[in-house]
Amino acid sequence: MTEVVDRAFQDGEPLFAADATVPDEQVPAALETCLELDRLLGDLGRWARESDADVLSLPEDVRAYYAAFVAQARTQLEAARG
């Protein structure tokens, strides 16, 4: 999955498609992981800005791309959960 995301970002593609199968019993854990990833990326961004640790600061376009990816995964997992 990461290769698909990276290739789309590097090519400047606004949309991409990737298929991943998540067994029904793992949907709750996958959804929780998406929520945690979203929270951790936000925490890291805030920490980097507040601590002047520019080495860990992501450019806005990269942050937006990952945020969109996680949001789409979360939406699909929520739909699968029913």
Buried (B, 14 or more C-beta within 10 A) or exposed (E): EEEBBEEBBEEEEEEEEEEEEBEEEEBEEBBEBBEEBBEEBEEBBEEBEEEEEEEEBBEEEEBEBBEEBBEEBBEBBEEEEE
